[in-house]
């Protein structure tokens, strides 16, 4: 059974940093684009960042460009989201996702259970 397990969420103040991790099942990790979505209350789920299998290509949502950095460690089957200069509007549940076709994560096959990130002002 394929699993994506997120960790690293929490409550921080504006301007702080957090690093999210997503550990994936080994049978899919090397052949899937990996990334992160987020969903705030009352809003749609949006792509935050994504990365190709090799790590050579990345994609970011406009609102996080320059503040968030996605990376992956294929030896550990783990993808990371380094979040710096956090703002209250970054508050959301963050979901890890795996898509077989594109770094744009248009139709992920697998999702994690989500981890809450709360940024206080």
C-alpha positions in Angstrom: 0.0 0.0 0.0 1.4 3.4 -1.0 1.7 5.9 1.8 2.7 9.5 2.0 3.3 10.6 5.6 3.8 14.3 6.3 5.5 15.8 9.4 6.9 19.1 10.6 3.8 21.3 10.9 3.2 23.5 13.8 2.5 26.9 15.2 5.0 29.6 14.5 5.2 33.4 14.4 5.3 35.6 11.3 8.8 35.7 10.0 9.8 32.3 11.3 10.8 29.2 9.4 9.5 25.6 9.3 10.5 22.5 7.3 7.9 20.0 6.3 8.9 16.4 5.4 7.0 13.8 3.4 8.1 10.2 3.6 6.9 8.2 0.7 6.6 4.5 -0.1 9.7 3.3 -1.9 7.8 1.7 -4.7 6.6 5.0 -6.1 9.1 7.7 -5.0 11.7 7.5 -7.8 9.1 7.5 -10.5 6.8 10.3 -9.4 6.8 14.0 -9.4 6.4 15.0 -5.7 5.1 18.1 -4.2 2.9 20.1 -1.8 -0.5 21.5 -1.8 -2.2 23.6 0.8 -5.7 24.4 1.8 -6.9 27.1 4.1 -10.4 27.2 5.6 -13.0 28.1 2.9 -10.5 28.1 0.1 -9.5 25.7 -2.7 -6.5 23.4 -2.4 -3.6 25.0 -4.3 -0.2 23.8 -5.4 2.6 25.2 -3.3 5.6 23.6 -4.8 6.7 20.5 -6.8 9.8 18.8 -7.9 10.8 16.3 -10.6 12.1 12.8 -10.1 15.7 13.9 -10.4 15.2 17.2 -8.6 16.3 19.1 -11.7 13.0 20.8 -12.2 10.8 22.6 -9.8 7.6 24.5 -9.8 6.3 27.0 -7.2 3.0 28.8 -6.6 3.3 32.5 -7.1 2.6 33.4 -3.5 5.5 31.4 -2.1 8.1 32.1 -4.8 11.4 33.2 -3.2 10.3 32.1 0.3 9.8 28.4 0.0 12.2 25.8 -1.3 11.3 22.2 -2.3 13.9 19.5 -2.3 14.0 15.7 -2.3 16.3 13.0 -1.0 15.8 9.9 -3.2 17.9 7.7 -0.9 15.5 8.5 1.9 12.3 8.5 -0.2 11.6 11.9 1.3 10.6 15.3 -0.1 11.0 18.5 1.9 9.5 21.9 2.0 11.6 24.6 3.6 9.4 27.5 4.4 11.0 30.8 5.3 9.7 34.3 6.1 6.3 32.8 7.0 3.2 35.0 6.8 -0.2 34.6 8.5 -1.7 33.9 5.1 0.5 30.8 4.8 -1.7 29.2 7.5 -3.3 26.1 6.0 -3.2 22.3 6.0 -0.3 21.2 3.9 -0.7 18.0 1.9 2.0 16.0 0.2 1.1 14.6 -3.2 2.6 12.3 -5.9 1.9 12.8 -9.6 3.1 10.4 -12.3 2.9 12.8 -15.2 3.9 16.4 -14.6 5.7 18.7 -12.2 2.5 20.8 -12.3 0.8 18.1 -10.2 -2.3 18.4 -12.2 -3.7 15.0 -11.2 -1.9 13.4 -8.3 -2.4 9.7 -7.7 -1.5 9.8 -4.1 -2.1 12.1 -1.1 -0.8 12.4 2.4 -3.1 13.0 5.4 -2.0 16.6 5.8 -0.2 18.6 8.4 -1.3 21.9 9.9 0.8 25.0 9.7 -0.4 28.0 11.6 1.4 31.3 11.5 0.5 33.9 14.0 0.9 37.7 13.5 
